[in-house]
Amino acid sequence: MNNNINNKLNLSKSLYTKGLQCEKALWLKKYSPEVLTPPSPQLQAVFKTGNEVGELACDLFPGGKEVPFKGTSFKEKISLTQKWLDEGVQTIYEATFSFDDILVMVDILHQNENGSFEMYEVKSSTWNEGKSIDDIYKLIHDISIQHYVLSNLGYDVSDTFITLLNTDYVRGSKIDLTGLFSSVKVTDEVLELNRSIPKNIERFRETLKDLKNEPKIDIGYHCHNPYECDAQHYCWSEQRQIPEYSVFDIFPFNKNAKSLQLYREGINAIENIPDNFKLSPTQEIKVDIWKYQKSIVNKEAIKDFVDSLRYPIYHFDFETLNPAIPKFEGLSSYEKYPFQYSIHIEHADGTLEHKEFLAEPDKDPREEIARKITEDIPRDSFVMAYNIGFEKSVIKKLANQFPVYSDHLMSLYDNFVDLQTPFKNRDYLTPDMKGKSGLKTILPILVPEMEKAYKDLDMVHEGGEAMDIYKKLADTKDLEMISRYKSALIEYCKLDTLAMVKILQKLKEI
Protein backbone atom coordinates (compact mmCIF):
# COMPACT_ATOMS: atom_id res chain seq x y z
CA MET A 1 0.00 0.00 0.00
CA ASN A 2 1.43 3.38 -0.97
CA ASN A 3 2.01 6.25 1.44
CA ASN A 4 -0.95 8.24 0.11
CA ILE A 5 -3.35 5.43 0.96
CA ASN A 6 -1.68 5.02 4.34
CA ASN A 7 -2.27 8.71 5.05
CA LYS A 8 -5.92 8.33 4.10
CA LEU A 9 -6.29 5.53 6.63
CA ASN A 10 -4.99 7.71 9.47
CA LEU A 11 -7.59 8.55 12.09
CA SER A 12 -8.07 11.20 14.74
CA LYS A 13 -10.53 11.66 17.57
CA SER A 14 -12.92 13.67 15.40
CA LEU A 15 -12.70 11.22 12.50
CA TYR A 16 -13.26 8.28 14.82
CA THR A 17 -16.41 9.79 16.32
CA LYS A 18 -17.61 10.77 12.83
CA GLY A 19 -17.21 7.15 11.76
CA LEU A 20 -19.20 5.99 14.77
CA GLN A 21 -22.10 8.13 13.62
CA CYS A 22 -21.85 7.28 9.90
CA GLU A 23 -19.09 5.61 7.91
CA LYS A 24 -20.26 7.39 4.78
CA ALA A 25 -19.70 10.75 6.49
CA LEU A 26 -16.21 9.57 7.44
CA TRP A 27 -15.49 8.58 3.82
CA LEU A 28 -16.79 11.90 2.51
CA LYS A 29 -14.65 13.79 5.02
CA LYS A 30 -11.57 11.98 3.68
CA TYR A 31 -12.27 11.89 -0.05
CA SER A 32 -15.02 14.41 -0.93
CA PRO A 33 -14.89 17.17 1.70
CA GLU A 34 -16.20 19.68 -0.87
CA VAL A 35 -19.72 18.18 -0.60
CA LEU A 36 -19.89 18.81 3.16
CA THR A 37 -21.69 21.88 4.46
CA PRO A 38 -19.23 24.42 5.92
CA PRO A 39 -19.78 25.34 9.57
CA SER A 40 -22.48 27.97 9.95
CA PRO A 41 -21.78 31.19 11.88
CA GLN A 42 -23.73 29.65 14.76
CA LEU A 43 -21.59 26.51 14.72
CA GLN A 44 -18.42 28.58 14.46
CA ALA A 45 -19.58 30.45 17.57
CA VAL A 46 -19.98 27.10 19.33
CA PHE A 47 -16.41 26.19 18.38
CA LYS A 48 -15.17 29.53 19.67
CA THR A 49 -17.03 29.03 22.94
CA GLY A 50 -15.50 25.57 23.26
CA ASN A 51 -12.02 27.01 22.87
CA GLU A 52 -12.68 29.70 25.50
CA VAL A 53 -14.05 27.13 27.97
CA GLY A 54 -11.11 24.80 27.27
CA GLU A 55 -8.56 27.53 27.93
CA LEU A 56 -10.19 28.50 31.22
CA ALA A 57 -10.45 24.89 32.39
CA CYS A 58 -6.66 24.58 32.17
CA ASP A 59 -6.49 26.84 35.22
CA LEU A 60 -7.96 23.98 37.23
CA PHE A 61 -4.42 22.59 36.99
CA PRO A 62 -2.21 25.69 37.07
CA GLY A 63 1.44 25.63 36.18
CA GLY A 64 1.19 23.18 33.32
CA LYS A 65 2.63 23.53 29.83
CA GLU A 66 0.59 23.84 26.64
CA VAL A 67 1.54 22.18 23.37
CA PRO A 68 1.11 24.98 20.81
CA PHE A 69 -1.45 24.24 18.13
CA LYS A 70 -0.27 26.78 15.56
CA GLY A 71 3.22 26.73 14.10
CA THR A 72 3.97 23.11 14.92
CA SER A 73 3.43 19.90 12.97
CA PHE A 74 1.75 16.94 14.64
CA LYS A 75 5.11 15.19 14.69
CA GLU A 76 6.58 18.15 16.58
CA LYS A 77 3.60 18.17 18.96
CA ILE A 78 4.15 14.51 19.78
CA SER A 79 7.89 15.07 20.26
CA LEU A 80 7.33 18.07 22.55
CA THR A 81 4.80 16.14 24.63
CA GLN A 82 7.28 13.31 25.10
CA LYS A 83 10.06 15.75 25.98
CA TRP A 84 7.97 17.35 28.73
CA LEU A 85 6.91 13.98 30.09
CA ASP A 86 10.56 12.94 30.25
CA GLU A 87 11.34 16.16 32.11
CA GLY A 88 8.65 15.38 34.70
CA VAL A 89 6.14 18.08 33.74
CA GLN A 90 3.11 17.17 35.83
CA THR A 91 0.36 18.74 33.70
CA ILE A 92 0.29 19.14 29.92
CA TYR A 93 -2.47 20.86 27.99
CA GLU A 94 -3.18 19.47 24.49
CA ALA A 95 -0.79 16.59 25.09
CA THR A 96 -0.41 14.85 21.71
CA PHE A 97 0.05 11.15 21.04
CA SER A 98 -0.15 8.69 18.17
CA PHE A 99 -0.66 4.93 18.16
CA ASP A 100 -1.40 2.77 15.12
CA ASP A 101 -1.77 5.98 13.05
CA ILE A 102 -4.47 7.27 15.41
CA LEU A 103 -3.73 10.83 16.50
CA VAL A 104 -5.21 12.27 19.70
CA MET A 105 -4.75 15.47 21.66
CA VAL A 106 -5.68 15.33 25.35
CA ASP A 107 -7.18 18.56 26.69
CA ILE A 108 -5.60 18.11 30.12
CA LEU A 109 -3.18 15.33 31.00
CA HIS A 110 -2.23 15.28 34.68
CA GLN A 111 0.31 12.96 36.26
CA ASN A 112 -0.27 11.82 39.83
CA GLU A 113 2.44 11.40 42.44
CA ASN A 114 2.39 7.61 41.94
CA GLY A 115 3.18 8.02 38.22
CA SER A 116 -0.32 7.23 36.92
CA PHE A 117 -2.20 9.69 34.72
CA GLU A 118 -5.59 11.37 34.76
CA MET A 119 -7.18 12.55 31.51
CA TYR A 120 -9.68 15.39 31.26
CA GLU A 121 -11.80 16.07 28.18
CA VAL A 122 -13.21 19.61 28.45
CA LYS A 123 -16.60 20.33 26.90
CA SER A 124 -18.71 23.48 26.81
CA SER A 125 -21.78 21.32 27.52
CA THR A 126 -23.49 21.59 30.90
CA TRP A 127 -23.83 19.49 34.02
CA ASN A 128 -25.87 19.76 37.20
CA GLU A 129 -27.00 17.56 40.07
CA GLY A 130 -30.09 16.46 38.14
CA LYS A 131 -28.10 14.86 35.33
CA SER A 132 -26.68 11.37 34.95
CA ILE A 133 -23.99 9.70 32.86
CA ASP A 134 -26.66 8.82 30.29
CA ASP A 135 -27.15 12.54 29.59
CA ILE A 136 -23.53 12.92 28.47
CA TYR A 137 -22.90 9.45 27.08
CA LYS A 138 -22.30 10.70 23.54
CA LEU A 139 -19.34 12.73 24.86
CA ILE A 140 -17.60 9.69 26.31
CA HIS A 141 -16.56 8.37 22.88
CA ASP A 142 -14.23 11.37 22.52
CA ILE A 143 -12.18 10.46 25.54
CA SER A 144 -12.43 6.70 25.06
CA ILE A 145 -10.32 6.81 21.88
CA GLN A 146 -7.76 8.96 23.72
CA HIS A 147 -7.62 6.45 26.57
CA TYR A 148 -7.21 3.65 24.02
CA VAL A 149 -4.21 5.35 22.43
CA LEU A 150 -2.44 6.17 25.69
CA SER A 151 -3.06 2.73 27.17
CA ASN A 152 -1.63 1.04 24.10
CA LEU A 153 1.43 3.29 24.34
CA GLY A 154 2.01 1.91 27.83
CA TYR A 155 0.76 4.81 29.97
CA ASP A 156 -1.03 3.95 33.19
CA VAL A 157 -4.26 5.95 32.93
CA SER A 158 -5.91 5.60 36.30
CA ASP A 159 -8.97 7.77 35.67
CA THR A 160 -10.73 9.67 32.92
CA PHE A 161 -13.03 12.64 33.35
CA ILE A 162 -15.27 14.84 31.27
CA THR A 163 -15.10 18.41 32.53
CA LEU A 164 -18.35 20.33 32.03
CA LEU A 165 -19.89 23.64 33.00
CA ASN A 166 -21.90 23.38 36.21
CA THR A 167 -25.19 25.26 35.80
CA ASP A 168 -25.86 24.94 39.55
CA TYR A 169 -23.00 27.38 40.10
CA VAL A 170 -23.84 31.08 40.45
CA ARG A 171 -20.98 33.50 39.92
CA GLY A 172 -19.87 35.75 42.74
CA SER A 173 -17.74 38.85 42.33
CA LYS A 174 -15.03 36.57 40.91
CA ILE A 175 -15.24 33.23 39.15
CA ASP A 176 -14.59 30.18 41.32
CA LEU A 177 -13.27 27.60 38.87
CA THR A 178 -14.00 24.68 41.16
CA GLY A 179 -17.62 25.78 41.27
CA LEU A 180 -17.91 26.65 37.59
CA PHE A 181 -16.62 23.27 36.39
CA SER A 182 -17.72 19.76 37.25
CA SER A 183 -15.39 16.90 36.33
CA VAL A 184 -17.49 13.77 35.88
CA LYS A 185 -15.63 10.50 36.29
CA VAL A 186 -16.31 8.18 33.34
CA THR A 187 -13.52 5.63 33.76
CA ASP A 188 -15.79 2.57 33.87
CA GLU A 189 -17.75 3.68 30.82
CA VAL A 190 -14.52 4.38 28.89
CA LEU A 191 -13.10 0.94 29.68
CA GLU A 192 -16.31 -0.66 28.45
CA LEU A 193 -16.26 1.33 25.19
CA ASN A 194 -12.59 0.56 24.61
CA ARG A 195 -13.42 -3.10 24.10
CA SER A 196 -15.11 -2.25 20.79
CA ILE A 197 -12.51 0.23 19.51
CA PRO A 198 -10.25 -2.25 17.65
CA LYS A 199 -13.19 -3.61 15.64
CA ASN A 200 -14.47 -0.10 14.96
CA ILE A 201 -11.08 1.00 13.66
CA GLU A 202 -10.81 -2.10 11.50
CA ARG A 203 -14.24 -1.41 10.04
CA PHE A 204 -13.49 2.27 9.36
CA ARG A 205 -10.21 1.47 7.63
CA GLU A 206 -11.87 -1.18 5.51
CA THR A 207 -14.36 1.47 4.42
CA LEU A 208 -11.56 3.92 3.64
CA LYS A 209 -9.58 1.44 1.54
CA ASP A 210 -12.01 2.04 -1.33
CA LEU A 211 -10.86 5.44 -2.57
CA LYS A 212 -13.37 5.67 -5.44
CA ASN A 213 -16.73 4.37 -4.21
CA GLU A 214 -18.50 6.08 -1.34
CA PRO A 215 -20.34 3.72 1.05
CA LYS A 216 -23.97 2.99 0.22
CA ILE A 217 -25.49 4.05 3.51
CA ASP A 218 -29.06 5.30 3.48
CA ILE A 219 -30.30 8.34 5.36
CA GLY A 220 -31.89 7.79 8.74
CA TYR A 221 -31.96 8.69 12.41
CA HIS A 222 -28.14 8.73 12.49
CA CYS A 223 -28.16 11.86 10.28
CA HIS A 224 -29.17 13.86 13.35
CA ASN A 225 -27.91 11.71 16.19
CA PRO A 226 -25.83 12.26 18.19
CA TYR A 227 -24.92 15.33 16.10
CA GLU A 228 -26.24 17.15 13.06
CA CYS A 229 -24.21 15.68 10.18
CA ASP A 230 -22.44 18.06 7.82
CA ALA A 231 -23.18 15.66 4.94
CA GLN A 232 -26.95 15.97 5.36
CA HIS A 233 -27.56 18.44 2.52
CA TYR A 234 -25.53 16.26 0.16
CA CYS A 235 -27.19 13.00 1.17
CA TRP A 236 -30.74 14.33 1.51
CA SER A 237 -31.13 17.12 -1.02
CA GLU A 238 -28.59 16.31 -3.73
CA GLN A 239 -28.63 12.52 -3.75
CA ARG A 240 -32.20 11.74 -2.76
CA GLN A 241 -33.99 14.96 -3.74
CA ILE A 242 -35.79 15.23 -0.40
CA PRO A 243 -37.94 18.38 -0.81
CA GLU A 244 -37.18 21.41 1.33
CA TYR A 245 -40.58 20.88 2.97
CA SER A 246 -41.14 17.15 3.21
CA VAL A 247 -42.64 14.32 5.23
CA PHE A 248 -39.77 14.85 7.69
CA ASP A 249 -41.32 18.21 8.65
CA ILE A 250 -44.66 16.62 9.55
CA PHE A 251 -43.63 14.03 12.13
CA PRO A 252 -41.26 14.07 15.12
CA PHE A 253 -37.90 12.67 13.99
CA ASN A 254 -36.77 9.67 16.01
CA LYS A 255 -35.70 6.07 15.41
CA ASN A 256 -39.27 4.98 14.70
CA ALA A 257 -40.40 8.14 12.92
CA LYS A 258 -43.35 7.80 10.58
CA SER A 259 -41.43 9.99 8.16
CA LEU A 260 -38.76 7.27 7.87
CA GLN A 261 -41.49 4.70 7.30
CA LEU A 262 -42.89 6.79 4.44
CA TYR A 263 -39.42 7.44 3.03
CA ARG A 264 -38.67 3.71 2.90
CA GLU A 265 -41.90 3.29 0.96
CA GLY A 266 -40.66 5.85 -1.55
CA ILE A 267 -42.74 8.75 -0.24
CA ASN A 268 -40.89 11.99 0.43
CA ALA A 269 -43.34 14.67 -0.69
CA ILE A 270 -46.14 15.61 1.67
CA GLU A 271 -48.67 15.61 -1.18
CA ASN A 272 -47.96 11.91 -1.75
CA ILE A 273 -48.88 10.80 1.78
CA PRO A 274 -51.72 8.27 1.35
CA ASP A 275 -55.16 9.43 2.47
CA ASN A 276 -55.48 6.45 4.82
CA PHE A 277 -52.12 7.06 6.55
CA LYS A 278 -52.66 7.58 10.29
CA LEU A 279 -52.15 11.20 11.32
CA SER A 280 -52.79 13.20 14.47
CA PRO A 281 -55.28 16.09 14.13
CA THR A 282 -52.41 18.60 13.96
CA GLN A 283 -50.54 16.54 11.38
CA GLU A 284 -53.70 16.14 9.34
CA ILE A 285 -54.13 19.90 9.18
CA LYS A 286 -50.51 20.41 8.09
CA VAL A 287 -50.80 17.76 5.41
CA ASP A 288 -54.13 19.02 4.05
CA ILE A 289 -52.93 22.61 3.85
CA TRP A 290 -49.88 21.60 1.81
CA LYS A 291 -51.45 18.76 -0.13
CA TYR A 292 -54.42 20.77 -1.34
CA GLN A 293 -52.74 24.20 -1.19
CA LYS A 294 -55.51 25.61 0.93
CA SER A 295 -55.46 28.19 3.71
CA ILE A 296 -57.26 28.51 7.01
CA VAL A 297 -58.33 31.99 8.01
CA ASN A 298 -60.62 32.02 11.04
CA LYS A 299 -61.83 35.58 10.75
CA GLU A 300 -64.00 35.41 13.87
CA ALA A 301 -61.15 34.20 16.10
CA ILE A 302 -58.75 36.75 14.64
CA LYS A 303 -61.31 39.52 15.20
CA ASP A 304 -61.76 38.39 18.82
CA PHE A 305 -57.99 38.55 19.27
CA VAL A 306 -57.78 42.07 17.77
CA ASP A 307 -60.77 43.29 19.80
CA SER A 308 -59.14 42.06 23.03
CA LEU A 309 -56.26 44.52 22.63
CA ARG A 310 -56.16 47.86 24.39
CA TYR A 311 -54.17 50.95 23.52
CA PRO A 312 -51.54 52.13 23.59
CA ILE A 313 -49.84 48.86 22.67
CA TYR A 314 -46.17 48.61 23.59
CA HIS A 315 -44.63 46.31 20.97
CA PHE A 316 -41.56 44.99 22.78
CA ASP A 317 -38.47 42.93 21.90
CA PHE A 318 -35.30 41.98 23.80
CA GLU A 319 -31.88 40.98 22.55
CA THR A 320 -29.90 38.87 25.01
CA LEU A 321 -26.57 37.19 25.59
CA ASN A 322 -26.05 33.78 27.19
CA PRO A 323 -22.28 33.33 27.62
CA ALA A 324 -20.94 29.94 28.61
CA ILE A 325 -18.67 31.61 31.15
CA PRO A 326 -20.85 33.88 33.31
CA LYS A 327 -19.62 37.43 32.86
CA PHE A 328 -21.32 39.14 35.79
CA GLU A 329 -22.16 38.43 39.42
CA GLY A 330 -25.35 36.43 39.94
CA LEU A 331 -25.23 34.66 36.57
CA SER A 332 -24.80 30.96 35.77
CA SER A 333 -23.41 29.33 32.63
CA TYR A 334 -25.58 30.07 29.58
CA GLU A 335 -28.00 32.16 31.63
CA LYS A 336 -29.56 34.82 29.43
CA TYR A 337 -29.33 38.49 30.25
CA PRO A 338 -30.59 41.40 28.14
CA PHE A 339 -28.38 44.02 26.55
CA GLN A 340 -30.87 45.73 24.25
CA TYR A 341 -34.56 46.34 23.64
CA SER A 342 -36.82 48.08 21.17
CA ILE A 343 -40.32 49.45 21.74
CA HIS A 344 -42.82 50.64 19.15
CA ILE A 345 -45.70 52.36 20.90
CA GLU A 346 -48.88 52.07 18.83
CA HIS A 347 -51.67 54.47 19.74
CA ALA A 348 -55.35 53.98 19.01
CA ASP A 349 -55.25 56.50 16.15
CA GLY A 350 -52.42 54.58 14.48
CA THR A 351 -49.57 56.93 15.38
CA LEU A 352 -46.28 55.33 16.34
CA GLU A 353 -43.47 56.23 18.72
CA HIS A 354 -40.19 54.39 18.95
CA LYS A 355 -37.94 53.95 21.98
CA GLU A 356 -34.77 51.95 22.28
CA PHE A 357 -31.96 50.99 24.61
CA LEU A 358 -28.53 49.55 23.86
CA ALA A 359 -26.18 48.92 26.77
CA GLU A 360 -22.49 49.69 26.72
CA PRO A 361 -20.69 46.34 26.41
CA ASP A 362 -18.10 46.84 29.15
CA LYS A 363 -20.42 46.77 32.17
CA ASP A 364 -23.30 44.77 33.62
CA PRO A 365 -26.40 46.15 31.85
CA ARG A 366 -29.13 44.45 33.88
CA GLU A 367 -29.99 47.07 36.48
CA GLU A 368 -29.85 49.91 33.96
CA ILE A 369 -32.08 48.02 31.54
CA ALA A 370 -34.57 47.27 34.33
CA ARG A 371 -34.70 50.95 35.23
CA LYS A 372 -35.04 52.07 31.60
CA ILE A 373 -37.95 49.70 31.00
CA THR A 374 -39.84 51.20 33.92
CA GLU A 375 -39.18 54.67 32.50
CA ASP A 376 -40.22 53.78 28.95
CA ILE A 377 -43.27 51.63 29.73
CA PRO A 378 -45.75 52.89 32.34
CA ARG A 379 -46.97 50.52 35.04
CA ASP A 380 -49.84 48.17 33.96
CA SER A 381 -49.34 48.98 30.28
CA PHE A 382 -50.44 46.58 27.54
CA VAL A 383 -47.27 44.95 26.22
CA MET A 384 -47.11 42.86 23.06
CA ALA A 385 -44.29 40.49 22.10
CA TYR A 386 -43.91 37.72 19.57
CA ASN A 387 -43.72 34.37 21.36
CA ILE A 388 -43.95 35.98 24.79
CA GLY A 389 -42.34 33.21 26.82
CA PHE A 390 -38.87 34.56 26.12
CA GLU A 391 -39.59 38.22 26.94
CA LYS A 392 -41.59 37.33 30.03
CA SER A 393 -38.83 35.11 31.41
CA VAL A 394 -36.29 37.92 31.05
CA ILE A 395 -38.65 40.44 32.68
CA LYS A 396 -39.26 38.08 35.60
CA LYS A 397 -35.53 37.56 36.17
CA LEU A 398 -34.96 41.31 36.22
CA ALA A 399 -37.82 41.71 38.71
CA ASN A 400 -36.29 39.08 40.99
CA GLN A 401 -32.80 40.57 40.75
CA PHE A 402 -33.79 44.20 41.38
CA PRO A 403 -36.59 44.45 43.98
CA VAL A 404 -36.78 48.23 43.64
CA TYR A 405 -38.27 47.73 40.15
CA SER A 406 -40.06 44.47 40.87
CA ASP A 407 -43.64 45.73 41.29
CA HIS A 408 -43.46 47.78 38.11
CA LEU A 409 -41.87 45.01 36.04
CA MET A 410 -44.30 42.37 37.28
CA SER A 411 -47.24 44.62 36.40
CA LEU A 412 -45.92 44.51 32.84
CA TYR A 413 -45.27 40.78 33.09
CA ASP A 414 -48.96 40.25 33.89
CA ASN A 415 -50.06 42.32 30.88
CA PHE A 416 -48.10 40.64 28.08
CA VAL A 417 -50.04 39.44 25.07
CA ASP A 418 -48.60 37.19 22.37
CA LEU A 419 -48.88 38.29 18.74
CA GLN A 420 -48.07 34.72 17.72
CA THR A 421 -51.38 33.51 19.22
CA PRO A 422 -53.48 33.53 16.00
CA PHE A 423 -50.78 31.53 14.22
CA LYS A 424 -50.05 29.06 17.03
CA ASN A 425 -53.80 28.52 17.49
CA ARG A 426 -54.07 27.69 13.77
CA ASP A 427 -56.49 30.55 13.14
CA TYR A 428 -54.24 31.68 10.29
CA LEU A 429 -52.47 29.00 8.29
CA THR A 430 -51.21 29.06 4.71
CA PRO A 431 -49.08 26.67 2.62
CA ASP A 432 -46.30 29.28 2.51
CA MET A 433 -45.86 28.99 6.28
CA LYS A 434 -44.67 25.37 5.86
CA GLY A 435 -45.79 24.52 9.35
CA LYS A 436 -43.87 27.38 10.97
CA SER A 437 -45.13 30.48 12.73
CA GLY A 438 -42.03 32.50 13.65
CA LEU A 439 -41.85 36.23 13.10
CA LYS A 440 -39.50 35.96 10.11
CA THR A 441 -41.83 33.37 8.52
CA ILE A 442 -45.01 35.39 8.98
CA LEU A 443 -43.69 38.83 8.00
CA PRO A 444 -43.08 38.24 4.26
CA ILE A 445 -46.36 36.32 3.96
CA LEU A 446 -48.60 38.92 5.56
CA VAL A 447 -46.49 41.95 4.65
CA PRO A 448 -44.92 41.11 1.25
CA GLU A 449 -43.52 44.62 0.85
CA MET A 450 -41.20 43.77 3.78
CA GLU A 451 -40.06 40.46 2.30
CA LYS A 452 -36.43 41.57 2.10
CA ALA A 453 -36.43 43.79 5.17
CA TYR A 454 -34.12 41.57 7.22
CA LYS A 455 -31.89 40.69 4.27
CA ASP A 456 -31.33 44.39 3.55
CA LEU A 457 -30.01 45.12 7.05
CA ASP A 458 -26.33 45.83 7.64
CA MET A 459 -24.39 43.08 9.45
CA VAL A 460 -27.19 41.85 11.74
CA HIS A 461 -29.95 39.72 10.23
CA GLU A 462 -30.83 37.36 13.07
CA GLY A 463 -30.39 36.98 16.82
CA GLY A 464 -27.13 35.02 16.70
CA GLU A 465 -25.49 37.77 14.65
CA ALA A 466 -26.79 40.37 17.12
CA MET A 467 -25.00 38.55 19.95
CA ASP A 468 -21.82 38.28 17.92
CA ILE A 469 -21.79 41.98 16.95
CA TYR A 470 -22.48 43.06 20.53
CA LYS A 471 -19.48 41.00 21.68
CA LYS A 472 -17.35 42.69 19.02
CA LEU A 473 -18.30 46.09 20.44
CA ALA A 474 -16.27 45.31 23.55
CA ASP A 475 -13.24 44.22 21.54
CA THR A 476 -12.79 47.09 19.09
CA LYS A 477 -11.39 50.59 19.51
CA ASP A 478 -12.16 51.61 15.92
CA LEU A 479 -14.66 54.46 16.36
CA GLU A 480 -16.06 54.00 12.86
CA MET A 481 -16.72 50.30 13.45
CA ILE A 482 -18.18 50.98 16.90
CA SER A 483 -20.66 53.36 15.30
CA ARG A 484 -21.50 50.85 12.59
CA TYR A 485 -21.95 48.01 15.10
CA LYS A 486 -24.29 50.08 17.26
CA SER A 487 -26.31 51.24 14.27
CA ALA A 488 -26.64 47.67 12.99
CA LEU A 489 -27.85 46.43 16.38
CA ILE A 490 -30.36 49.25 16.78
CA GLU A 491 -31.79 48.80 13.28
CA TYR A 492 -32.16 45.05 13.72
CA CYS A 493 -33.98 45.24 17.04
CA LYS A 494 -36.08 48.13 15.75
CA LEU A 495 -37.17 46.04 12.77
CA ASP A 496 -38.38 43.25 15.09
CA THR A 497 -40.91 45.53 16.78
CA LEU A 498 -41.84 47.33 13.55
CA ALA A 499 -42.54 43.93 12.00
CA MET A 500 -44.95 43.24 14.87
CA VAL A 501 -46.76 46.51 14.18
CA LYS A 502 -47.11 45.66 10.50
CA ILE A 503 -48.31 42.11 11.15
CA LEU A 504 -50.93 43.35 13.60
CA GLN A 505 -52.13 45.89 11.03
CA LYS A 506 -52.68 43.10 8.52
CA LEU A 507 -54.57 41.03 11.08
CA LYS A 508 -56.87 43.98 11.69
CA GLU A 509 -57.70 44.06 7.98
CA ILE A 510 -58.80 40.39 7.82
Protein Blocks (a to p, Z undefined) as FASTA:
>chain_A
ZZklmmmmpccfklmmmmmmomklmmmmmmmmmlpccddfklmmmmmmmmmmmmmmmmmm
ghiacddfbhpafklmmmmmmmmmmnopabdghiacdeehiacddfbacddfkopacddd
ddfbdcdfkbcfklmmmmmmmmmmmmmmmmmnopacfbdcdddddfkbccdfbdcfklmp
ccddfklmmmmmmmmmmmmmmmmmmmmmpmmbccdddddfklmocbdcfklmmmmmmmno
pafbdfklmpccdfklfklmmmmnopabfklpcfklccdfklmmmmmmmmnopacddfkl
mmmmmmmpccddddddddddddfbafbghiaehiacdfbdcdddddfkopacdddddddf
kbcfklmmmmmmmmmmcghiacddehjllmmmmmmmmmmmmmmlmmmmmmmmmmcccfkl
mmmnopaccfklnopacfklmmmmmmmmlmmmmmmpghiabfklmmmmmmmmmmpcbfkl
mmmmmmmmmmmmmmmmmmmmmmmmmmmmZZ
